[in-house]
Amino acid sequence: MSTDEAGHGGTTPGGPGNSAGIHGAGRYLIQLVTPAGERISHPEFDPWVQDITDERLCSLYEDMAVVRRIDVEATALQRQGELALWPPLLGQEASQVGAGRALRDDDFVFSSYRENGVAYCRGVDLTDIIRVWRGNASAGWDPYTINMATPQIIIGAQTLHATGYAMGIQNDGADSVAVTFFGDGATSEGDLNEAMVFAASFQAPVVFFCQNNHWAISEPVRLQSHIQLADRATGFGIPSLRVDGNDVLAVMAATRVALDRARNGGGPTFIEAVTYRMGPHTTADDPTRYRDANELEDWAAKDPIDRVRSLLDRKGLLTEELQQHVKDRADAVAREMRNGCTSMPDPEPLDIFKHVYSSPNSWLDRQQDHYSRYLASFGDPAGATTQEGAR
Amino acid sequence: MIREFRLPDLGEGLTESEILSWKVGVGDTVSLNQVIAEVETAKAVVELPSPFAGVIKELHEQPGTVVEVGKPIVTFEVPDDGATAPAADQPTVAATTKAVAGKREPNLVGYGAVVESSGHPSRRARNLTVVEPGERLGRKTPDAGTRPAERPRSTPPVRKLAKDLGVDLADVAGTGPGGLISRDDVRNFVGGGDLPAAAHHLSAVPDGRQDEPSGGGQPERETRTPIKGVRKFTAAAMVASAFTAPHVTEFLTVDVTPTMDLLARLKANRAFAGYKLTPLTIVAKAVLIALRRNPSLNSRWDEASQEIVQFNYVNLGIAAATPRGLTVPNIKDADTLSLTGLAEALAALAESARAGKTTPSELSGGTISITNIGVFGIDAGTPILNRGEAAILAVGAVRNMPWEHQGEVALRQVMTLSLSFDHRLVDGEQGSRFLADVGAVLADPGMVLTMV
């Protein structure tokens, strides 16, 4: 089955060096590394990744491998009954790591539920990632500790939050940027469209980072949009980039271009990272019901991690030592997450009242009082707690 | 230390799953996350990774069993260090699940499933409540024996009235918009209880809607099936192929008696014992030999790069009717195979296609295809190219026909070959020569000596 044209970017007519890549329709895909791992030169975007030394390239490879390991381990934890649900990001590691590692600490991320790779780059505590998916808390972490809001489940709602935050940055006169992550399906939602109207009107410093993973649950992207998603931004007067989302260097370059524009008063940018969700929508989904196996195979050939590995190999950097180091790191992270998950205490019944309001609220206090008296009516507080606290 | 692994809720709100197979046996040592079982839920077939590193002490359920969520399925003996401490010791899990079993419904957006409390998991049937434009002719008729699953459309006061009067709303025909049952409908039902239901409806259809029962047990006049899955992909591929590659089809009818004689001799030969040799095997071999002399039929038109790709290998596609629909798995590097190798590959390919186990790699990368329409008793056709390929050969049935043989009419075994090719890539000359070569081999297998 034919898929998108990802991977042809550097070789299509008008390929590298054609600056038509930034504006206009029918654009080619920005690509710096081919699926075979060949670094191709791109005069316009090369300067943006000039500082990526061999060492930093190895570190990007490690990030992607670790993110995949987190994802695989969490999927296993769900299958073992330790998590209620998990949304795998398999195949989207380059998009998330390339973008996540382009950010400054004072930039603020508003993501959907699939950006666990971005959260990793922001330095999230691994236990916090899975807190919500275990059903132990309504949110996993304090957004201000890592400058990343907790995942938004409502499709596209976070784009409004990001735009509002960006307008706040503008009012503060700061040069940080709000970056919002969403999928191809969100581009069909009202929220994103409204966010883009406001972002354009106020020239807010926000980056709209769309991971076009080709499937909105079971809805293929081609049914949702008759034009490339990047071209939708044009209608809002927002410049856009279309980048090979399985090429970590290209994603990083594109994100830096967009961040730079936002920091310098240039307003919003829309990035379409063309990638592929190689797994199910969530662990409760069966993609074989709606997706052709050939499509998956086509994209497996463009695997983002294999690509970096090939690049490292060509450069002679893929040493035994590096591979062992990356494997050890991934294993350690997986172990830490598993331990954090299985040793996580169940929440107390009254915890549900804890994070509703930031300041005291008399109505809530009353409800809490009623509920604790109800629990006390069981006589054995410990027994009541166990029963109520069970998932 | 003994640990139990209880069947988790593998979807969102599932109450049971079927154990399809165990990947481990009692006594096996397993590592953390090693796949131990394949399980089918109402939503998907999934693999269960082991939650422990240890030794399998007991498998509680047989494959094919439907197990309730929360029931122990595996007992492990694990080392006492507790490094992989699980949350298995949660005495409340089973109780909690039991309390809600049978009531919970999956809440995944997109699609969901209701699980039967017994038997196999099944998907929820869609209840039609609104008449779709295309559906009027084949409007569903309520069966005498079964009752629509959906509650009859009505309003709370009318339901109360019906209940008070002892009327089952499922028996009442609604005359309001969309079949809504009104207060009058219920009263009329009680008042005219002896009126045949159908006649009753006819007098009460205000908008000409033809949604009343039409003649009892008659089958529906149309069946509508959503276009999806393999059918959809097949259709897209067929359209893309038929409207991009200009097709030419040529026919050649051949006296294949010598080939049939050869097959009979090979079958009797001990060197070929155990191999499934059929006319298709010989045709496939003939195609591979003819391709060497006519390579342009083994090529691809690359529109994007404006190049013709000449394959120096042959991935031979064989069209197969499978439970999932038409697929064309191919034999990789078929040109390097001996006759027995080819026979084995064909048998393996047919076997996996029948079992629905064709792998994606077997389905992609084909360079030329054969379709064996003879198995359906058909002689000839104009096959549509498998997308991206330059030629496809349809093999007809072998028939006993009166045929010219050594200057006289004799009863001979005759087969028709139909070759479609992409006229952008292949001229009439090459196409004809290729078909003539295949025919020559079948008509006289000895001709191979002049070709290789």
Interface residues (C-beta under 8 A of the other chain):
Chain A: M1 H8 T11 T12 E73 A76 Q78 R79 Q80 G81 E82 A84 L85 I217 S218 P280 H281 T282 T283 A284 D285 D286 T288 R289 Y290 D292 A293 N294 L296 E297 D298 R338 N339 T342 S343 T386 Q387 A390 R391
Chain B: F5 R6 L7 P8 D9 L10 G11 E12 N33 K43 A44 V45 V46 E47 L48 P49 S50 P51 T84 A85 P86 A87 Q90 T92 V93 A95 T96 P106 L108 V109 G110 Y111 K228 G229 F233 A236 A304 S305 T359 P360 S361 L363 S364
